[in-house]
Amino acid sequence: MSSSADSAAFLEGLNDAQCAAVSSTAQQLLVLAGAGSGKTRVLTHRVAWFTEQFHCAATQVLAVTFTNKAAAEVRDRLAQLMRRPVKGLWVGTFHGLGHRMLRMHYQEAGLPQNFQIIDADDQKRLIRRLAKDMLLNEETWPLRQLQYWINRGKEIGVRDYLPEHLSASQLDIVQQLQARYAQYCQRTGSVDFAEILLRSVEVLQQNPMLREHYQQRFRHVLVDEFQDTNEVQYAWLRLLTGSTAFFTVVGDDDQSIYGWRGACVGHIKNFKQDYPAAQVIKLEQNYRSTATILACANAVIACNTDRLGKNLWTEHPQGRAIQLYNAVNDLDEARFVAQEVGRKREQGTLLNEIAVLYRSNVQSRVIEEALVAKGIPYRVYGGLRFFDRAEIKTAIAYLRLTANGHDDSAFERVVNFPARSIGEKSVEMLRQQARNLGVSLWSAAKSALTSTLLPPRATASLAEFMELIYRLRKNQSLSLYEQLDELLKQTGLLAHYAQEAEKDSKAQNCVENLQELLNASKEFDDFTSSWEDDAVSTDEVSAFLDHVSLGSSEEAEENVEAVVQLMTLHAAKGLEFPVVFMTGMEEGLFPHSKAVEENQLEEERRLCYVGMTRARNELYLAYADSRRLYGQDKPTRPSQFLREIPANVVQLLRGQMSLRQGAGFSAKTSAINPATAPDPGALQNRLTLGMRVRHPRWGEGVVVDMEGQAADARIKITFRSEGSKWLMAQYARLEAV
């Protein structure tokens, strides 16, 4: 071991719990890390501790993260901490590391050396084509459902996954689709995201010598966000660690919010059962939020009964009270958010320091409109990633086709783009020919050139297209940048979008994006440069295509512009902002009615906890008395999560509502003396949003929207029994309640 002085250097600046986690000698260690408790710091310091204190080679360490960004952060922090580049360290995402293993052992995995990864979008396109071949109606067999069934089986380690509650005939259709999908992937050398990990698990299970090799090699395995692992990911980890490796998992059961996509919170909850000798260390000191925000979040999450238990605390000041706004409706809620954002901007808060969170994407529209009305720029986080933009995917598809002519998805995307007289009818004929011959579309196209399968014009255009691909393949001796540069010119993509830009200014963005793709290719650092110890043979183009495909599985790229960030609560995981608005805090919306029906209330509460702990300085919560859903204004009730917040940390922003701890919200109504009640005929001059009124025919209701003023005003009222109606104020004969 190194000297005690060196040891002290690696523990400098850590709190007691962090020091204990970094220096633990336990073979299995669970670090229960609360939000904002410095878990990435602990992870990197523990890797450094292993490599320096125990003279462990970097090649003996495997560190798994859930995003490429997190992996890069661990690598960069480690280099700074150790004051030297770290070579040979296996650090990356499950998909990235699994893919790396498959590249090295493609033969054992039963894959061609040049296998290609298909992203979620290409997978969906493939399933659509296979379903069409089987004459499946998309309304009866939704593509999203078919895609889920194919991936779900792989996520739990089952090749022939059969959904429950289907009839025998329906199961037969699903099995046929799965078989055709598997045959296509095998024939074209295609691997989807879920297949990467399942195939990696199978390679280790079926090759004892290979499994033992990795168990002996990786003496230290560390995993971040362990609460988000699915069945096949955990199986892969257990195969790699065996019974001798040091196994450190870092996570938070209170932040497990991805059960809907296969994550199993039971892995972190049952870690002590799987490893009885494991040590558990809790990181409870929060370095992000004010004490008030933590008191709010702690109180909410404490209502979950099935948790390992911890209580976040901070040395930060109390901070501002939680700002609670009871809106009349969703429009009023959006106006309030826009107004407060504008006020924050005037006070000096940068717009990109403000986030507006919501449970469902459908909530963003009215918020966006309100921000536009106030002249406040915003960005919807989770939009298209750079490599998911249409023009980029088209350029990449050309590159894929030059690397692998049997890539049907790439062929279909570019065969008639830019337009070259090969219509959908001709493409369908090629598909049918490929099915009949059991070959790829490229092979079917080659045979079509010497037959009368296609009309003469389409045949000539197809010949020109294939000649273009042959010419592009001759550029493979050039650098990646030079190949892409030639590709954009020879395919006519740049010229196409440049011409479009003369008519539509939006197309100029496409031109700029294609130029940025060239920049990306020039800056691309071949993955194999960091694999010096491994015999991975892959050319620059293949490495770049892998990089693009693996990157497309993550969330949208981060934004550095000075604009307000709009995003779902799920997308906010891992982020933090000085000011956070959580909107739509209503029963049925948050917690979502479907989650409640499926007994997932505790996961919804964890999602609420995640949202609250994104805030550093200020937290706003908002809910509405009514919300427009499916074209109708529906009365709503405050979320039960609001009732779980201590009353002493909340400041109410509407006078007619009060918070009673344990009893929720109740309206403060003021009795109106009939003798002093206003003349109904004059009420039109006093109508305001949120006012409760009575109509002689439809009874009591609430004013939820207004247009115009005084006698010319049109008002929208949501009645208890009649729904919403627009009325002319001067003829409505309303009374104040």
C-alpha positions in Angstrom: 0.0 0.0 0.0 1.0 3.7 -0.4 1.9 5.9 2.5 -0.5 7.4 5.0 0.3 10.8 3.6 -0.9 9.6 0.1 -4.0 8.2 1.7 -4.8 11.5 3.3 -4.5 13.2 0.0 -7.2 11.0 -1.6 -9.6 11.7 1.3 -9.0 15.4 1.5 -12.2 17.4 1.2 -14.6 14.5 1.8 -17.0 14.3 4.7 -16.9 11.4 7.1 -19.5 9.2 5.3 -17.7 9.8 1.9 -14.3 9.0 3.5 -15.8 5.7 4.9 -17.2 4.8 1.4 -14.0 5.6 -0.4 -11.7 3.7 1.9 -13.9 0.8 2.8 -12.2 -2.6 2.5 -15.5 -4.5 2.2 -15.6 -6.9 -0.7 -19.1 -5.9 -1.4 -20.2 -2.3 -0.7 -23.6 -0.5 -1.1 -23.3 3.3 -1.0 -26.8 4.6 -0.5 -26.3 8.1 -2.0 -29.0 10.7 -1.5 -29.7 13.4 -4.1 -26.9 15.9 -4.2 -24.7 14.0 -1.8 -21.6 13.8 -4.0 -21.9 10.2 -5.3 -19.8 10.9 -8.5 -17.0 12.2 -6.3 -17.1 9.1 -4.1 -17.1 6.9 -7.2 -14.0 8.5 -8.7 -12.1 8.8 -5.4 -12.8 5.1 -4.8 -11.3 4.1 -8.2 -8.3 6.3 -7.4 -8.0 4.7 -4.0 -7.9 1.2 -5.5 -5.4 2.1 -8.2 -3.0 4.0 -5.8 -3.5 2.5 -2.4 -3.6 -1.1 -3.5 -1.4 -0.7 -6.6 -4.2 -1.9 -8.8 -3.7 -1.5 -12.5 -6.3 0.7 -14.4 -6.9 -2.4 -16.6 -8.3 -4.2 -13.6 -11.0 -1.7 -12.9 -14.5 -1.7 -14.5 -16.7 1.3 -13.9 -20.3 1.4 -15.2 -22.4 4.5 -15.6 -25.8 5.1 -17.3 -24.8 7.8 -19.7 -21.8 8.6 -21.8 -21.7 12.1 -20.2 -21.4 10.5 -16.7 -18.6 8.2 -18.0 -16.7 11.1 -19.4 -17.1 13.0 -16.1 -15.7 10.0 -14.2 -12.8 9.7 -16.6 -12.0 13.5 -16.5 -12.3 13.7 -12.7 -10.1 10.7 -12.3 -7.4 12.1 -14.5 -7.5 15.4 -12.5 -7.4 13.5 -9.2 -4.5 11.3 -10.2 -2.8 14.1 -12.2 -2.2 11.9 -15.2 -4.2 10.3 -18.1 -5.8 7.1 -17.1 -5.2 4.4 -19.8 -6.8 1.0 -20.1 -9.6 1.8 -17.7 -12.9 0.3 -18.7 -15.4 3.0 -17.9 -18.7 3.5 -19.9 -22.3 2.7 -20.1 -23.8 -0.8 -20.0 -24.4 -0.7 -23.8 -21.0 0.8 -24.5 -19.1 -1.7 -22.5 -21.2 -4.6 -23.7 -20.6 -3.5 -27.3 -16.9 -3.3 -26.6 -16.9 -6.9 -25.4 -18.9 -8.1 -28.4 -16.4 -6.4 -30.8 -13.6 -8.3 -29.1 -15.5 -11.6 -29.0 -17.8 -11.4 -32.1 -17.0 -15.0 -33.1 -18.0 -16.4 -29.7 -21.1 -14.2 -29.9 -22.1 -15.6 -33.3 -21.8 -12.2 -35.0 -20.1 -11.1 -38.1 -17.0 -8.9 -37.5 -18.7 -5.9 -39.1 -22.0 -6.2 -37.2 -23.9 -2.9 -37.0 -26.0 -1.4 -34.2 -29.5 -0.3 -35.1 -31.0 2.5 -32.9 -34.5 2.7 -31.6 -35.8 4.6 -34.7 -34.3 2.1 -37.2 -35.7 -0.7 -35.1 -39.2 0.8 -35.2 -38.9 1.2 -39.0 -37.9 -2.4 -39.4 -40.8 -3.7 -37.2 -43.2 -1.5 -39.2 -42.0 -3.2 -42.4 -42.2 -6.7 -41.0 -45.7 -6.0 -39.6 -46.7 -4.8 -43.0 -45.4 -7.9 -44.6 -47.5 -9.9 -42.2 -50.6 -7.8 -43.0 -50.9 -6.6 -39.4 -53.2 -3.7 -38.8 -51.3 -0.9 -37.0 -54.4 0.0 -34.9 -54.8 -3.5 -33.7 -51.0 -4.1 -33.4 -49.4 -0.7 -32.4 -45.8 -0.5 -33.3 -44.8 0.8 -29.9 -46.3 -2.3 -28.3 -44.6 -4.7 -30.7 -41.3 -2.9 -30.2 -41.8 -3.2 -26.4 -42.4 -6.9 -26.5 -39.3 -7.5 -28.6 -37.1 -5.5 -26.2 -38.8 -6.5 -23.0 -37.9 -10.2 -23.4 -34.2 -9.3 -23.9 -34.2 -7.0 -20.9 -35.2 -9.9 -18.6 -33.0 -12.4 -20.4 -35.7 -14.3 -22.3 -35.3 -14.9 -26.0 -38.8 -16.0 -26.7 -40.8 -13.6 -24.6 -44.5 -14.1 -24.7 -46.8 -11.3 -23.4 -49.5 -12.2 -20.9 -53.2 -11.9 -21.6 -53.0 -12.7 -25.3 -55.0 -15.4 -27.0 -53.4 -18.4 -28.6 -53.8 -16.9 -32.1 -52.4 -13.6 -31.0 -49.4 -15.3 -29.4 -48.7 -17.1 -32.6 -48.6 -13.8 -34.5 -46.1 -12.3 -31.9 -43.9 -15.4 -32.2 -43.9 -15.1 -36.0 -42.9 -11.5 -35.8 -40.2 -12.2 -33.3 -38.8 -15.0 -35.6 -38.8 -12.8 -38.7 -37.2 -10.0 -36.7 -34.4 -12.3 -35.4 -33.9 -13.8 -38.9 -33.5 -10.3 -40.4 -31.0 -9.2 -37.7 -29.0 -12.4 -38.2 -28.9 -12.1 -42.0 -27.9 -8.4 -42.0 -25.6 -8.5 -39.0 -27.7 -6.0 -37.1 -27.8 -5.7 -33.3 -30.3 -3.6 -31.4 -29.7 -2.0 -28.0 -31.3 -4.7 -25.9 -29.5 -7.4 -27.9 -26.1 -5.9 -27.1 -26.4 -6.8 -23.4 -28.3 -10.1 -23.8 -25.7 -11.3 -26.2 -22.9 -10.2 -23.8 -24.6 -12.2 -21.0 -24.9 -15.2 -23.2 -21.3 -15.1 -24.3 -20.2 -15.1 -20.6 -22.7 -17.9 -19.7 -21.7 -20.1 -22.6 -17.9 -19.7 -22.4 -16.6 -20.6 -18.9 -13.0 -19.8 -19.9 -13.9 -16.4 -21.1 -16.0 -15.7 -18.0 -13.1 -16.8 -15.8 -10.8 -14.5 -17.8 -12.9 -11.4 -17.1 -13.5 -12.4 -13.4 -9.7 -12.6 -12.9 -9.1 -9.4 -14.9 -11.6 -7.1 -13.3 -10.6 -7.1 -9.6 -12.8 -4.0 -8.9 -16.2 -3.4 -10.4 -18.1 -0.2 -9.6 -21.6 0.7 -10.7 -23.4 4.1 -10.6 -27.2 4.5 -10.5 -27.5 0.9 -9.4 -31.2 1.4 -8.7 -31.9 1.7 -12.4 -30.4 -1.6 -13.5 -32.7 -4.1 -15.3 -32.5 -7.9 -15.1 -30.0 -8.5 -17.8 -27.7 -5.7 -16.7 -27.6 -7.1 -13.2 -27.0 -10.6 -14.6 -24.0 -9.3 -16.6 -22.5 -7.6 -13.5 -22.8 -10.8 -11.4 -21.2 -12.9 -14.1 -18.2 -10.4 -14.3 -17.7 -10.1 -10.5 -18.0 -13.7 -9.6 -17.1 -14.5 -6.0 -13.7 -12.7 -5.8 -14.0 -9.2 -7.2 -14.5 -6.1 -5.1 -18.1 -5.0 -6.0 -19.2 -1.4 -5.2 -22.6 -0.2 -6.1 -23.8 3.4 -5.7 -27.4 4.3 -5.9 -30.6 5.6 -4.3 -33.8 3.6 -4.0 -35.6 6.9 -3.5 -34.7 7.9 -7.0 -35.7 4.7 -8.8 -38.2 6.1 -11.4 -37.7 3.9 -14.5 -39.7 0.9 -13.6 -41.8 1.4 -16.7 -38.8 0.7 -18.9 -37.5 -2.3 -17.0 -35.5 -0.9 -14.1 -35.8 -3.1 -11.0 -35.6 -1.2 -7.7 -35.4 -4.6 -6.0 -31.8 -5.0 -7.0 -30.7 -2.2 -4.6 -33.2 -3.1 -1.9 -32.2 -6.8 -2.0 -28.4 -6.2 -2.3 -27.8 -7.3 1.3 -29.8 -10.5 0.6 -27.7 -11.3 -2.5 -24.5 -10.4 -0.6 -25.0 -10.9 3.1 -21.5 -9.7 4.0 -22.0 -6.4 2.2 -21.3 -3.1 4.0 -23.9 -0.3 3.6 -22.9 3.3 3.9 -25.4 6.2 3.6 -24.5 9.5 2.1 -27.1 11.9 3.6 -25.4 15.3 3.6 -26.8 17.2 0.6 -24.7 19.9 -1.0 -27.3 21.1 -3.5 -30.5 22.4 -1.9 -31.7 24.7 0.9 -32.9 23.2 4.2 -36.5 24.1 3.3 -36.4 22.3 0.0 -35.0 19.2 1.8 -37.6 19.3 4.5 -40.3 19.3 1.8 -38.7 16.4 -0.2 -37.9 14.4 3.0 -41.5 14.7 4.2 -42.9 13.5 0.9 -40.6 10.5 0.4 -41.1 9.4 4.0 -44.6 8.4 3.0 -43.2 5.5 1.0 -43.2 2.4 3.2 -40.9 0.1 1.1 -37.6 2.0 1.3 -34.1 1.5 2.8 -34.5 4.8 4.6 -32.3 7.9 4.9 -32.9 11.6 5.7 -31.1 14.3 3.8 -29.7 17.2 5.6 -27.6 20.2 4.7 -25.4 22.9 6.2 -27.0 25.4 3.7 -29.3 28.1 5.1 -33.1 27.6 5.4 -33.8 29.5 2.2 -37.1 30.7 0.8 -40.3 28.9 1.6 -41.8 26.6 -1.0 -44.0 28.8 -3.2 -47.4 27.1 -3.7 -49.7 28.5 -6.4 -53.3 27.4 -6.8 -54.3 28.2 -10.3 -57.8 28.6 -11.6 -57.0 26.4 -14.6 -54.0 25.3 -16.7 -54.0 28.7 -18.6 -53.8 30.6 -15.3 -51.0 28.2 -14.2 -49.0 28.9 -17.3 -49.5 32.6 -17.1 -48.2 32.5 -13.5 -45.1 30.5 -14.5 -44.4 33.0 -17.3 -44.9 36.0 -15.0 -42.6 34.6 -12.3 -39.9 33.7 -14.9 -40.1 37.2 -16.2 -39.8 38.6 -12.7 -36.8 36.3 -12.0 -35.1 37.6 -15.2 -35.6 41.2 -14.1 -34.0 40.3 -10.8 -30.9 39.0 -12.5 -31.5 35.2 -12.7 -30.2 33.7 -15.9 -33.0 32.0 -17.9 -31.0 28.7 -18.2 -31.0 28.6 -14.4 -34.7 28.1 -14.5 -36.5 24.8 -15.2 -40.2 24.1 -15.6 -41.0 20.4 -14.9 -44.2 18.5 -15.8 -45.4 14.9 -15.5 -46.7 14.6 -19.1 -45.4 16.2 -22.4 -49.0 17.4 -23.2 -48.7 20.0 -20.4 -45.9 21.9 -22.2 -48.1 23.5 -24.9 -49.9 26.1 -22.8 -46.7 26.8 -20.9 -44.8 27.4 -24.2 -47.6 29.8 -25.4 -47.5 31.8 -22.1 -43.7 32.1 -22.4 -44.0 33.2 -26.0 -46.6 35.8 -25.0 -44.1 37.2 -22.5 -41.3 37.2 -25.0 -39.3 34.7 -22.9 -37.1 32.2 -24.9 -37.3 28.6 -23.9 -36.2 25.1 -25.0 -38.0 21.8 -24.6 -35.3 19.5 -23.2 -35.5 16.0 -24.6 -36.1 17.1 -28.2 -34.3 15.8 -31.1 -30.6 14.9 -30.5 -28.1 16.1 -33.1 -27.7 12.6 -34.6 -31.4 12.1 -34.7 -32.1 15.0 -37.0 -33.5 13.8 -40.4 -30.7 15.3 -42.5 -28.0 13.8 -40.2 -29.6 10.4 -40.1 -29.8 10.4 -44.0 -26.1 11.3 -44.3 -25.2 8.6 -41.7 -27.4 6.1 -43.6 -25.3 6.7 -46.8 -22.2 6.1 -44.7 -23.7 2.9 -43.2 -24.6 1.6 -46.7 -21.0 2.1 -47.9 -19.8 0.1 -44.9 -22.4 -2.6 -45.2 -24.4 -3.0 -48.4 -26.9 -5.4 -46.7 -28.1 -2.7 -44.3 -31.8 -2.7 -45.4 -32.8 0.3 -43.1 -30.0 2.5 -44.6 -30.9 1.3 -48.2 -34.6 2.3 -47.7 -33.8 5.7 -46.3 -31.5 6.8 -49.1 -32.4 4.9 -52.2 -34.7 7.8 -53.3 -33.3 10.7 -51.4 -32.6 13.2 -52.9 -35.4 12.1 -55.3 -34.1 10.0 -58.2 -37.3 8.5 -59.7 -37.4 5.4 -57.5 -40.8 5.6 -56.1 -42.5 3.7 -53.2 -44.0 1.2 -55.7 -40.6 0.3 -57.0 -39.2 0.0 -53.5 -42.1 -2.3 -52.5 -41.2 -4.5 -55.6 -37.7 -4.7 -54.3 -38.9 -5.7 -50.8 -41.0 -8.5 -52.3 -38.1 -9.7 -54.4 -35.9 -9.7 -51.2 -38.5 -11.7 -49.3 -38.9 -14.2 -52.1 -35.1 -14.8 -52.5 -34.4 -14.5 -48.8 -31.7 -11.8 -49.4 -31.1 -8.2 -48.6 -32.5 -5.2 -50.5 -29.1 -4.6 -52.0 -28.9 -8.1 -53.4 -32.5 -7.8 -54.7 -31.6 -4.5 -56.4 -28.6 -6.2 -58.1 -30.8 -8.9 -59.5 -33.4 -6.3 -60.6 -30.9 -4.6 -62.8 -30.7 -7.6 -65.1 -34.5 -8.3 -65.1 -37.8 -6.6 -66.0 -38.9 -6.3 -62.4 -39.0 -2.5 -62.4 -40.0 0.0 -65.1 -37.1 1.1 -67.3 -36.9 4.6 -65.8 -36.7 3.2 -62.2 -34.2 0.5 -63.3 -31.9 3.2 -64.8 -32.2 5.3 -61.7 -31.5 2.3 -59.5 -28.4 1.6 -61.5 -27.1 5.2 -61.0 -27.8 4.9 -57.3 -25.8 1.7 -56.9 -23.0 3.1 -59.0 -22.9 6.1 -56.6 -22.5 3.7 -53.6 -19.7 1.8 -55.4 -17.9 5.1 -56.0 -18.3 6.1 -52.4 -16.8 2.8 -51.3 -13.7 3.6 -53.3 -13.1 6.4 -50.8 -12.5 4.1 -47.9 -8.8 4.7 -47.9 -9.5 8.4 -47.1 -9.9 9.7 -43.6 -13.4 9.8 -42.1 -13.6 13.5 -42.6 -12.6 13.2 -46.3 -15.1 10.4 -46.8 -18.0 12.3 -45.4 -17.0 15.4 -47.3 -17.0 13.5 -50.6 -20.3 11.8 -49.6 -22.1 15.0 -49.0 -21.0 16.3 -52.3 -21.5 13.2 -54.5 -24.9 12.3 -53.0 -26.2 15.8 -53.6 -27.3 16.2 -50.0 -25.7 19.5 -49.4 -26.8 20.9 -52.8 -30.4 19.6 -52.0 -30.7 21.5 -48.7 -28.9 24.5 -50.0 -31.5 24.7 -52.8 -34.3 24.2 -50.3 -32.9 27.0 -48.2 -33.6 29.5 -51.0 -37.3 28.8 -50.6 -37.5 27.9 -46.9 -35.1 29.5 -44.3 -35.5 26.5 -42.0 -33.6 24.4 -44.5 -30.5 26.5 -43.8 -30.4 24.8 -40.4 -30.1 21.5 -42.3 -27.1 22.9 -44.3 -25.4 24.1 -41.1 -26.1 20.7 -39.3 -24.5 18.8 -42.2 -21.5 21.1 -41.9 -21.4 20.4 -38.2 -21.4 16.7 -39.0 -18.2 17.3 -40.9 -16.8 19.0 -37.9 -17.8 16.1 -35.7 -16.1 13.7 -38.0 -12.9 15.7 -37.9 -12.9 15.9 -34.1 -13.8 12.3 -33.7 -11.3 10.3 -31.6 -11.4 6.7 -32.6 -12.7 4.6 -29.7 -9.8 2.2 -30.0 -7.3 4.8 -28.9 -8.4 4.2 -25.3 -8.3 0.4 -25.7 -4.6 0.0 -26.0 -4.6 -3.2 -24.0 -7.3 -4.9 -26.0 -7.2 -6.5 -29.4 -10.1 -4.7 -30.9 -9.8 -4.3 -34.6 -12.2 -1.7 -36.1 -11.8 0.9 -38.8 -12.5 4.6 -38.2 -15.8 4.6 -40.1 -17.1 1.6 -38.1 -16.0 3.2 -34.9 -17.8 6.4 -35.8 -21.0 4.6 -36.7 -20.9 2.7 -33.4 -20.3 6.0 -31.6 -23.4 7.6 -33.3 -25.6 4.6 -32.7 -24.7 4.2 -29.0 -25.0 7.9 -28.4 -28.6 7.9 -29.7 -29.8 5.8 -26.8 -29.3 8.7 -24.4 -31.3 11.8 -23.7 -31.1 14.9 -25.9 -28.0 16.9 -25.9 -27.6 19.5 -23.2 -28.3 23.1 -23.9 -26.0 26.0 -23.0 -28.2 28.8 -24.3 -29.7 31.4 -22.0 -33.2 30.0 -22.3 -35.7 28.5 -19.9 -35.5 24.7 -19.7 -38.9 22.8 -20.1 -38.8 19.1 -19.5 -40.7 16.1 -18.0 -39.9 15.0 -14.5 -38.3 11.9 -15.9 -35.9 13.9 -18.1 -34.9 16.0 -15.1 -33.1 13.1 -13.4 -29.5 13.9 -12.8 -29.9 17.7 -13.5 -30.1 20.6 -11.1 -31.2 24.2 -11.3 -31.3 27.2 -9.0 -35.0 27.7 -9.6 -37.5 24.9 -10.3 -41.3 25.0 -11.2 -43.2 21.8 -10.8 -46.6 22.1 -12.5 -49.8 20.0 -12.7 -49.7 18.8 -9.1 -53.1 17.2 -9.3 -54.7 13.8 -8.7 -54.8 11.8 -11.9 -52.0 13.8 -13.5 -49.4 13.6 -10.7 -49.7 11.0 -9.4 -50.7 9.8 -12.8 -54.0 7.8 -12.8 -52.4 4.9 -14.8 -49.6 4.6 -12.2 -52.2 4.5 -9.4 -54.2 1.8 -11.2 -51.1 -0.3 -11.7 -50.1 0.0 -8.0 -47.1 2.2 -8.8 -47.9 5.0 -6.4 -44.6 4.7 -4.6 -42.7 5.1 -7.9 -44.8 8.3 -8.6 -43.8 9.6 -5.2 -40.2 8.9 -5.9 -40.6 10.9 -9.1 -42.0 13.8 -7.0 -39.0 13.5 -4.7 -36.6 13.6 -7.7 -38.4 16.7 -9.1 -38.2 18.5 -5.7 -34.5 17.7 -5.2 -33.6 19.2 -8.6 -34.0 22.7 -7.0 -31.1 24.4 -5.4 -32.5 27.7 -4.1 -36.2 28.1 -5.0 -39.0 25.6 -5.6 -42.4 26.5 -7.0 -45.3 24.0 -6.9 -48.5 24.7 -8.9 -51.9 23.0 -9.3 -55.1 24.0 -11.0 -58.8 23.8 -10.0 -59.6 22.7 -13.6 -57.6 21.5 -16.5 -58.4 21.0 -20.2 -58.0 17.4 -21.1 -59.1 15.9 -24.4 -60.9 19.1 -25.4 -62.9 19.5 -22.2 -62.3 21.4 -19.0 -62.4 19.0 -16.1 -62.4 19.9 -12.4 -59.4 18.6 -10.5 -58.2 17.9 -7.0 -54.8 18.8 -5.5 -52.2 16.0 -5.5 -52.0 13.9 -2.4 -48.2 14.7 -2.5 -49.1 18.3 -1.6 -50.9 17.1 1.5 -47.7 15.4 2.6 -45.7 18.6 2.7 -45.3 20.3 6.2 -47.4 23.4 6.4 -44.6 25.4 7.9 -42.4 25.3 4.8 -45.0 26.5 2.4 -46.0 30.0 1.3 -49.4 30.2 -0.3 -49.7 32.5 -3.3 -53.5 32.7 -3.6 -55.4 34.1 -0.6 -58.5 32.0 -0.9 -56.7 28.7 -0.4 -55.1 27.4 2.8 -52.9 24.4 3.6 -53.9 22.3 6.7 -51.4 19.7 7.7 -53.0 16.3 7.5 -56.2 17.7 6.0 -55.0 19.0 2.7 -56.5 22.1 1.0 -59.8 23.8 1.8 -61.3 26.9 0.3 -61.8 29.9 2.5 -65.3 31.1 1.6 -66.7 34.4 2.6 -70.4 34.6 3.4 -72.3 37.2 1.4 -75.1 39.1 3.1 -78.2 39.1 0.8 -78.9 42.6 1.9 -75.5 43.9 0.7 -75.0 41.5 -2.2 -74.1 43.3 -5.4 -76.6 43.9 -8.1 -76.3 40.9 -10.5 -76.6 43.3 -13.4 -73.4 45.0 -12.3 -71.5 41.8 -11.6 -70.1 41.9 -15.2 -67.9 44.8 -14.1 -66.3 42.8 -11.3 -65.8 39.4 -12.9 -62.3 37.9 -12.3 -60.6 34.6 -13.0 -61.4 32.2 -10.3 -64.6 33.9 -9.1 -67.4 31.5 -8.1 -70.7 32.3 -9.7 -74.2 30.9 -10.0 -76.2 30.7 -13.2 -80.1 30.4 -13.0 -80.1 27.3 -15.2 -76.8 25.5 -14.7 -76.0 26.3 -11.1 -72.7 27.0 -9.6 -69.4 27.3 -11.5 -66.0 28.9 -11.7 -64.8 31.6 -14.1 -61.9 30.0 -15.9 -61.2 32.4 -18.9 -62.3 35.8 -20.1 -62.2 37.7 -23.4 -63.0 41.4 -23.7 -64.1 43.8 -20.9 -67.3 44.9 -19.1 -70.5 44.5 -21.1 -68.6 43.2 -24.1 -66.8 40.5 -22.2 -67.1 36.8 -23.1 -66.5 34.5 -20.1 -65.9 30.9 -19.8 -67.4 29.1 -16.8 -66.8 25.5 -15.7 -70.1 24.3 -14.1 -70.2 21.4 -11.7 -72.7 19.4 -13.6 -72.7 20.9 -17.1 -69.0 21.2 -18.0 -67.6 24.4 -19.6 -69.6 27.0 -21.4 -68.8 30.4 -23.0 -71.3 33.1 -22.1 -71.8 36.8 -22.9 -71.4 38.6 -19.5 -74.2 41.1 -20.0 -76.8 38.4 -20.8 -75.6 35.6 -18.5 -77.7 36.7 -15.4 -74.9 35.6 -13.0 -74.8 36.0 -9.3 -71.7 35.9 -7.1 -71.5 33.0 -4.7 
